Amino acid sequence: MITGELKNKIDALWEIFWTGGLTNPLDVIEQITYLMFIHDLDESDDRSAKESVMLGLPYQSIFSGEVQIGERTVDGNQLKWSVFHDFPAARMYSVMQDMVFPFIKNLHDDKNSAYSKYMSDAIFKLPTPLMLSKVVDALDGIYDLMGGPQAGDVRGDVYEYLLAKIATAGVNGQFRTPRHIIRMMVELMDPGADDVICDPACGTSGFLVTAGEYLKETRKEEIFFDRRKKAHYMNRMFHGYDMDRTMLRIGAMNMMTHGIDNPFIEYRDSLSDQNPDRDAYSLILANPPFKGSLDADTVSPDLLKVCKTKKTELLFLALFLRMLRVGGRCACIVPDGVLFGSSTAHKAIRKELIENNRLEAVISMPSGVFKPYAGVSTAVLVFTKTGHGGTDNVWFYDMHADGFSLDDKRTPVKENDIPDIVARFRSLEAEADRKRTEQSFFVPKAEIVENGYDLSINKYKQTEYKPVEYPPTSELLAELNEIEMEITKALAELEEMV
């Protein structure tokens, strides 16, 4: 979330590009992204070197020794952000244009990798050394301000804010999911070392990056001390698709700077026949677009068999079921309309989740979660693909707060239900005796079926009314008279003063 001083610094960075003659917003976004990638590549390389020392594993820095750039060989050390950002403007510009940019474009040995595919057409467009020097200084200031563990996600925050500035966010449903909501969903799913994870509408790869970071925190020894599992983590675990090449470029760089060498990030319309994936993934984490352009003629026919509709949020749910292998799990964000919509398609997809698979949880989130970019009410659905039913009881949770104010400012507050949600979900057996008046409770499948597969929490939540006793009318009137006499007395004293 961009607020306060950080917002001002991003505005100042935008102004540098604008006054320097680079006025196409998408060009600005891409150039900022490249520079942030170069900055993060330096930090990531240092971090990986330190981790390797701690783990007792060998590590070869990408900047060590002599580096081949085209037909010449240069000292790799001067390609590091921490080194060249102190150079004079003219030398920095020369190093960036002639060395650093060609270096990052050809960084990955695998020419079929996601990184190579989306960096091959990258162009360095900053026109002058002075402009580059100003931009580098501005980015240093932004990273200093963010600091700590959040620094790795500055890229996504900047991109989100720039999209908002050029008024394109939301046109195609491109609302970036708040990081703490993504983290909650990853913790709910608790991915394992052998999972194959996919986000069919990946954007900047926020879900995949967070899943990767979670696995590093919780299963570091299991993954990185096992050659097979480490190879799986680096090359086969993470899959993401999107229809925006800028998003894909950012996503590929985002994954790489977070230590995932070769994620499968691909340009693909997930809802169309371009997407052949079936029974392929053990875990899907997603916030699919709720609206936007959809060419009904290109939608895969097998999705329309599940629910005949043009609504992308319903088609994506059908897609998740198709892409998951049996036993595969999904946590996804849906607009509230999916929970209680009365159309045939709405009912069909809810019936499919409940009757033919195992719907486990519906977590209703407050409408302010996506502010200031959207005020839509949303929920997180958690389900497992079984193909043969299995829904007995569905767990509902009514989230009141997510740690931030629910207005456009989204300032941090003490109230936060997310730790409670994760703790309760991991101990669902303790939820069985909770009453409908509490914040979370179970609802039997039979009751949901009776209500037309309605998944709105308000359909099942009970409000507890507590009687309030008021003083007798005579006492209230006496108190009012006393107040009136005091006012009259005060007015009289005021008149005497005048």
VEXVO-727545 format. One record per residue (C-alpha): z, x, y. Coordinates in nm, 3 decimals. Last residue first. Example, Ala and Ser with C-alpha at 12.3 -4.5 7.8 and 13.67 -1.06 7.14 Angstrom:
<atoms>
        z        x        y
    0.714    1.367   -0.106
    0.780    1.230   -0.450
</atoms>
This chain:
<atoms>
        z        x        y
    2.751   -2.361    4.179
    3.082   -2.252    4.023
    3.207   -2.612    4.029
    2.891   -2.726    3.848
    2.949   -2.465    3.573
    3.303   -2.588    3.518
    3.173   -2.943    3.481
    2.907   -2.826    3.231
    3.173   -2.651    3.023
    3.388   -2.966    3.014
    3.092   -3.179    2.908
    3.003   -2.931    2.630
    3.364   -2.929    2.505
    3.372   -3.310    2.505
    3.047   -3.320    2.306
    3.190   -3.079    2.045
    3.499   -3.300    2.004
    3.285   -3.610    1.971
    3.072   -3.440    1.703
    3.386   -3.342    1.509
    3.517   -3.699    1.526
    3.180   -3.830    1.405
    3.181   -3.586    1.109
    3.538   -3.684    1.018
    3.453   -4.057    1.029
    3.146   -4.000    0.813
    3.360   -3.859    0.531
    3.315   -3.487    0.452
    3.021   -3.388    0.228
    3.029   -3.315   -0.145
    2.731   -3.136   -0.302
    2.630   -3.217   -0.658
    2.439   -2.940   -0.835
    2.086   -3.006   -0.954
    1.948   -2.773   -1.218
    1.571   -2.761   -1.216
    1.403   -2.751   -1.554
    1.105   -2.522   -1.625
    0.851   -2.662   -1.869
    0.559   -2.783   -1.659
    0.663   -2.554   -1.375
    0.580   -2.256   -1.600
    0.213   -2.354   -1.604
    0.074   -2.293   -1.951
   -0.082   -2.638   -2.014
   -0.221   -2.652   -2.368
   -0.280   -3.027   -2.327
    0.090   -3.101   -2.284
    0.141   -3.198   -2.649
   -0.006   -2.859   -2.748
    0.250   -2.680   -2.529
    0.531   -2.880   -2.691
    0.409   -2.792   -3.041
    0.387   -2.422   -2.951
    0.758   -2.406   -2.875
    0.864   -2.296   -2.524
    1.088   -1.989   -2.487
    1.289   -1.904   -2.177
    1.304   -1.687   -1.866
    1.449   -1.740   -1.519
    1.710   -1.988   -1.639
    1.702   -2.368   -1.606
    1.501   -2.400   -1.928
    1.800   -2.266   -2.120
    1.817   -1.932   -2.296
    1.914   -1.938   -2.662
    1.607   -1.762   -2.802
    1.595   -1.489   -2.538
    1.800   -1.235   -2.734
    1.525   -1.212   -2.999
    1.285   -1.120   -2.716
    1.444   -0.779   -2.671
    1.150   -0.572   -2.539
    1.037   -0.863   -2.326
    1.387   -0.891   -2.176
    1.399   -0.525   -2.069
    1.044   -0.529   -1.926
    1.105   -0.848   -1.726
    1.446   -0.726   -1.603
    1.297   -0.398   -1.478
    1.026   -0.602   -1.297
    1.255   -0.858   -1.131
    1.299   -0.666   -0.805
    1.514   -0.768   -0.507
    1.612   -0.456   -0.312
    1.319   -0.472   -0.068
    1.024   -0.239    0.007
    0.783   -0.355    0.282
    0.486   -0.569    0.184
    0.364   -0.613    0.545
    0.143   -0.916    0.465
    0.440   -1.117    0.339
    0.598   -1.115   -0.007
    0.846   -0.838    0.069
    0.841   -0.568   -0.196
    1.044   -0.498   -0.510
    0.855   -0.744   -0.729
    1.045   -1.065   -0.651
    1.068   -1.418   -0.792
    0.912   -1.365   -1.135
    0.938   -1.680   -1.349
    0.923   -1.567   -1.711
    0.782   -1.769   -2.002
    0.793   -1.667   -2.368
    0.563   -1.863   -2.598
    0.695   -1.982   -2.933
    0.510   -2.009   -3.262
    0.165   -1.863   -3.195
    0.033   -1.710   -3.517
   -0.327   -1.823   -3.520
   -0.590   -1.692   -3.761
   -0.816   -1.464   -3.558
   -0.517   -1.238   -3.497
   -0.576   -1.105   -3.149
   -0.245   -1.043   -2.974
   -0.145   -1.192   -2.639
    0.022   -1.112   -2.308
   -0.085   -1.312   -2.003
    0.023   -1.193   -1.659
    0.023   -1.456   -1.387
   -0.132   -1.505   -1.045
   -0.088   -1.697   -0.722
   -0.360   -1.614   -0.468
   -0.260   -1.479   -0.128
   -0.525   -1.211   -0.109
   -0.575   -0.880    0.071
   -0.239   -0.861    0.251
   -0.110   -0.950   -0.003
   -0.173   -0.918   -0.377
    0.186   -0.980   -0.490
    0.247   -1.247   -0.225
    0.165   -1.543   -0.452
    0.468   -1.487   -0.673
    0.407   -1.381   -1.035
    0.424   -1.604   -1.343
    0.475   -1.408   -1.665
    0.321   -1.591   -1.962
    0.411   -1.430   -2.294
    0.324   -1.411   -2.664
   -0.001   -1.593   -2.726
   -0.091   -1.527   -3.088
   -0.449   -1.604   -3.188
   -0.651   -1.899   -3.317
   -0.440   -2.191   -3.194
   -0.279   -2.047   -2.881
   -0.546   -1.816   -2.737
   -0.836   -2.041   -2.842
   -0.658   -2.348   -2.705
   -0.615   -2.174   -2.370
   -0.986   -2.082   -2.371
   -1.093   -2.437   -2.453
   -0.859   -2.604   -2.202
   -1.004   -2.406   -1.913
   -1.362   -2.463   -2.036
   -1.313   -2.841   -2.068
   -1.179   -2.859   -1.714
   -0.810   -2.935   -1.653
   -0.697   -2.605   -1.506
   -0.327   -2.541   -1.585
   -0.286   -2.175   -1.676
   -0.632   -2.052   -1.573
   -0.573   -2.198   -1.227
   -0.281   -1.958   -1.181
   -0.519   -1.665   -1.141
   -0.524   -1.424   -1.436
   -0.382   -1.076   -1.489
   -0.421   -0.915   -1.829
   -0.205   -0.774   -2.107
   -0.390   -0.747   -2.438
   -0.305   -0.651   -2.793
   -0.513   -0.558   -3.097
   -0.400   -0.685   -3.437
   -0.756   -0.774   -3.527
   -0.981   -0.553   -3.314
   -1.013   -0.644   -2.950
   -1.357   -0.671   -2.788
   -1.416   -1.037   -2.880
   -1.073   -1.155   -2.766
   -1.110   -0.960   -2.441
   -1.452   -1.119   -2.384
   -1.314   -1.472   -2.417
   -1.052   -1.381   -2.156
   -1.328   -1.230   -1.941
   -1.527   -1.554   -1.959
   -1.231   -1.751   -1.826
   -1.173   -1.523   -1.523
   -1.549   -1.504   -1.460
   -1.589   -1.878   -1.403
   -1.949   -1.970   -1.486
   -1.843   -2.188   -1.781
   -1.907   -2.275   -2.144
   -1.591   -2.154   -2.317
   -1.587   -1.998   -2.665
   -1.959   -2.049   -2.725
   -2.029   -1.917   -2.376
   -1.881   -1.583   -2.482
   -2.117   -1.567   -2.782
   -2.412   -1.628   -2.550
   -2.353   -1.308   -2.346
   -2.385   -1.387   -1.978
   -2.721   -1.274   -1.838
   -2.855   -1.617   -1.744
   -2.530   -1.711   -1.565
   -2.580   -1.433   -1.313
   -2.231   -1.401   -1.171
   -2.146   -1.307   -0.814
   -1.782   -1.307   -0.717
   -1.461   -1.465   -0.835
   -1.145   -1.387   -1.025
   -1.248   -1.030   -1.106
   -1.072   -0.889   -1.415
   -0.723   -0.737   -1.389
   -0.713   -0.547   -1.713
   -0.522   -0.372   -1.991
   -0.685   -0.398   -2.335
   -0.526   -0.239   -2.643
   -0.643   -0.182   -3.002
   -1.010   -0.166   -2.915
   -1.343   -0.203   -3.098
   -1.351   -0.544   -3.266
   -1.677   -0.610   -3.081
   -1.840   -0.397   -2.814
   -2.211   -0.474   -2.760
   -2.186   -0.494   -2.380
   -2.534   -0.495   -2.229
   -2.556   -0.856   -2.351
   -2.363   -0.951   -2.040
   -1.996   -1.004   -1.959
   -1.911   -0.633   -1.940
   -2.185   -0.554   -1.693
   -2.191   -0.182   -1.760
   -2.182    0.153   -1.584
   -1.968    0.371   -1.809
   -1.635    0.555   -1.815
   -1.561    0.703   -2.159
   -1.282    0.945   -2.072
   -1.352    1.317   -2.116
   -1.088    1.557   -1.989
   -0.786    1.336   -1.924
   -0.552    1.552   -1.712
   -0.476    1.318   -1.423
   -0.739    1.491   -1.209
   -0.995    1.399   -1.474
   -0.900    1.033   -1.483
   -0.925    0.994   -1.105
   -1.255    1.181   -1.095
   -1.404    0.938   -1.349
   -1.257    0.639   -1.166
   -1.386    0.754   -0.827
   -1.736    0.795   -0.967
   -1.708    0.462   -1.148
   -1.594    0.282   -0.833
   -1.886    0.426   -0.639
   -2.117    0.323   -0.922
   -2.000   -0.040   -0.902
   -2.072   -0.248   -1.214
   -1.762   -0.139   -1.406
   -1.657   -0.023   -1.752
   -1.361    0.178   -1.879
   -1.269    0.341   -2.209
   -0.971    0.569   -2.279
   -0.862    0.696   -2.622
   -1.167    0.889   -2.740
   -1.191    1.225   -2.562
   -0.864    1.361   -2.421
   -0.617    1.141   -2.607
   -0.809    1.162   -2.936
   -0.830    1.542   -2.905
   -0.454    1.550   -2.841
   -0.396    1.330   -3.144
   -0.598    1.558   -3.371
   -0.443    1.881   -3.240
   -0.084    1.754   -3.269
    0.166    1.924   -3.037
    0.019    1.744   -2.733
    0.035    1.390   -2.870
    0.370    1.359   -3.049
    0.537    1.605   -2.811
    0.432    1.414   -2.499
    0.501    1.065   -2.631
    0.704    0.892   -2.357
    0.610    1.068   -2.034
    0.260    1.180   -2.129
    0.192    0.836   -2.279
    0.301    0.671   -1.954
    0.071    0.900   -1.754
   -0.226    0.805   -1.973
   -0.146    0.434   -1.946
   -0.120    0.473   -1.568
   -0.459    0.647   -1.552
   -0.621    0.381   -1.771
   -0.477    0.093   -1.567
   -0.578    0.251   -1.234
   -0.931    0.337   -1.346
   -1.078    0.316   -0.991
   -1.253   -0.011   -1.080
   -1.186   -0.071   -1.450
   -1.339   -0.412   -1.519
   -1.369   -0.381   -1.900
   -1.037   -0.189   -1.919
   -1.006   -0.032   -2.263
   -0.746    0.153   -2.469
   -0.784    0.293   -2.820
   -0.428    0.335   -2.947
   -0.332    0.625   -3.174
   -0.066    0.784   -2.950
    0.100    0.451   -2.877
    0.087    0.211   -2.583
    0.413    0.040   -2.470
    0.251   -0.299   -2.394
    0.528   -0.415   -2.160
    0.549   -0.067   -2.008
    0.176   -0.073   -1.935
    0.205   -0.417   -1.774
    0.496   -0.306   -1.554
    0.310    0.009   -1.449
    0.008   -0.198   -1.347
    0.236   -0.423   -1.141
    0.396   -0.116   -0.979
    0.052    0.025   -0.895
   -0.065   -0.284   -0.709
   -0.398   -0.406   -0.852
   -0.695   -0.328   -0.630
   -0.872   -0.641   -0.522
   -1.242   -0.613   -0.598
   -1.313   -0.984   -0.658
   -1.677   -0.947   -0.562
   -1.634   -1.041   -0.199
   -1.265   -0.960   -0.232
   -1.278   -0.625   -0.061
   -1.598   -0.600    0.145
   -1.444   -0.632    0.491
   -1.518   -0.276    0.605
   -1.152   -0.212    0.685
   -1.036   -0.376    0.360
   -1.257   -0.144    0.157
   -1.112    0.148    0.352
   -0.759    0.035    0.269
   -0.827    0.008   -0.103
   -1.005    0.344   -0.109
   -0.718    0.513    0.071
   -0.464    0.362   -0.167
   -0.669    0.459   -0.472
   -0.704    0.818   -0.358
   -0.338    0.843   -0.262
   -0.252    0.789   -0.629
   -0.175    1.146   -0.724
    0.050    1.183   -0.422
    0.287    0.912   -0.546
    0.478    1.160   -0.763
    0.619    1.343   -0.462
    0.450    1.355   -0.123
    0.288    1.068    0.067
    0.329    1.224    0.408
    0.231    1.575    0.301
   -0.074    1.433    0.123
   -0.183    1.250    0.439
   -0.127    1.556    0.658
   -0.335    1.775    0.425
   -0.603    1.506    0.440
   -0.609    1.527    0.821
   -0.633    1.907    0.815
   -0.926    1.890    0.570
   -1.098    1.625    0.784
   -1.058    1.832    1.103
   -1.195    2.146    0.936
   -1.488    1.952    0.791
   -1.571    1.810    1.134
   -1.560    2.155    1.292
   -1.786    2.300    1.020
   -2.053    2.037    1.094
   -2.260    1.766    0.918
   -2.030    1.639    0.640
   -2.277    1.504    0.383
   -2.206    1.680    0.052
   -2.418    1.495   -0.203
   -2.316    1.355   -0.544
   -2.609    1.270   -0.775
   -2.479    1.458   -1.079
   -2.120    1.347   -1.015
   -2.147    1.011   -1.190
   -2.303    1.124   -1.516
   -2.116    1.455   -1.529
   -1.776    1.285   -1.499
   -1.857    1.018   -1.754
   -1.957    1.284   -2.006
   -2.314    1.325   -2.128
   -2.355    1.668   -1.966
   -2.052    1.795   -2.158
   -1.960    2.122   -1.986
   -1.779    1.945   -1.703
   -1.753    2.125   -1.370
   -2.118    2.107   -1.277
   -2.080    1.885   -0.970
   -1.738    2.042   -0.899
   -1.886    2.393   -0.870
   -2.193    2.287   -0.669
   -1.946    2.136   -0.417
   -1.712    2.433   -0.407
   -1.974    2.707   -0.370
   -2.252    2.661   -0.115
   -2.130    2.361    0.084
   -1.755    2.414    0.058
   -1.765    2.794    0.094
   -2.002    2.772    0.391
   -1.792    2.504    0.559
   -1.471    2.702    0.505
   -1.639    3.012    0.650
   -1.745    2.826    0.965
   -1.409    2.652    1.009
   -1.193    2.964    0.966
   -1.030    2.979    0.620
   -0.682    2.831    0.563
   -0.816    2.531    0.367
   -1.000    2.782    0.145
   -0.690    2.895   -0.047
   -0.486    2.581   -0.124
   -0.812    2.393   -0.181
   -0.910    2.635   -0.459
   -1.269    2.763   -0.465
   -1.153    3.099   -0.322
   -0.973    3.175   -0.650
   -1.289    3.148   -0.856
   -1.428    3.476   -0.718
   -1.804    3.430   -0.715
   -2.097    3.487   -0.952
   -2.452    3.407   -0.851
   -2.746    3.227   -1.011
   -2.602    2.876   -0.982
   -2.231    2.913   -0.926
   -2.077    3.116   -1.211
   -1.703    3.167   -1.169
   -1.533    3.510   -1.188
   -1.166    3.521   -1.279
   -0.952    3.210   -1.303
   -1.046    2.888   -1.120
   -1.087    2.663   -1.425
   -0.752    2.795   -1.545
   -0.741    2.885   -1.915
   -0.428    2.757   -2.088
   -0.255    2.873   -2.406
    0.036    2.657   -2.532
    0.406    2.742   -2.520
    0.497    2.389   -2.413
    0.662    2.504   -2.091
    0.383    2.754   -2.021
    0.123    2.487   -2.091
    0.299    2.248   -1.853
    0.292    2.510   -1.576
   -0.081    2.573   -1.624
   -0.150    2.200   -1.633
    0.037    2.152   -1.305
   -0.154    2.435   -1.135
   -0.487    2.291   -1.253
   -0.387    1.941   -1.141
   -0.288    2.064   -0.796
   -0.623    2.243   -0.746
   -0.821    1.950   -0.889
   -0.624    1.714   -0.665
   -0.757    1.879   -0.348
   -1.115    1.885   -0.481
   -1.079    1.521   -0.586
   -0.946    1.433   -0.242
   -1.252    1.598   -0.088
   -1.489    1.408   -0.316
   -1.313    1.077   -0.246
   -1.321    1.129    0.131
   -1.696    1.194    0.106
   -1.748    0.882   -0.105
   -1.550    0.653    0.125
   -1.726    0.785    0.434
   -2.067    0.741    0.273
   -1.969    0.384    0.182
   -1.867    0.317    0.543
   -2.198    0.443    0.691
   -2.093    0.597    1.024
   -2.105    0.973    0.970
   -2.175    1.086    1.328
   -1.870    1.302    1.393
   -1.707    1.027    1.600
   -1.708    0.796    1.295
   -1.599    1.062    1.046
   -1.307    1.172    1.264
   -1.221    0.807    1.338
   -1.184    0.734    0.965
   -0.932    1.020    0.939
   -0.740    0.878    1.239
   -0.733    0.535    1.073
   -0.605    0.699    0.754
   -0.334    0.875    0.956
   -0.234    0.552    1.128
   -0.206    0.371    0.794
    0.013    0.652    0.660
    0.237    0.623    0.966
    0.303    0.254    0.913
    0.150    0.089    0.606
   -0.110    0.148    0.333
    0.000    0.000    0.000
</atoms>
